[in-house]
Amino acid sequence: MSSKNAIPAGQFKARCLALLDRVARTGEEVVVTKHGRPVAKVVPIRPANQPSLVGSVKTRGDIVGPILDEWELDQ
């Protein structure tokens, strides 16, 4: 945790909206502390329109069975 991204809870309360805008704009995380100990982390949310590979892969046939009938071993 970088000390530049940590902020005491009292300061977070006073600057909350500006910090939320900064997190959204830069993607940086902000750690909120109480008495010098981390208690919360503000992180950017993943956009809903972010590309995904779900549903783009198709399986054809048996993917775990052997591909050869017999193995030929050199001895």
Sequence and secondary structure as in RCSB ss.txt:
>XXXX:A:sequence
MSSKNAIPAGQFKARCLALLDRVARTGEEVVVTKHGRPVAKVVPIRPANQPSLVGSVKTRGDIVGPILDEWELDQ
>XXXX:A:secstr
  GGGEEEHHHHHHHHHHHHHHHHHH   EEEEETTEEEEEE     TT    TT     S SSS SSSS     
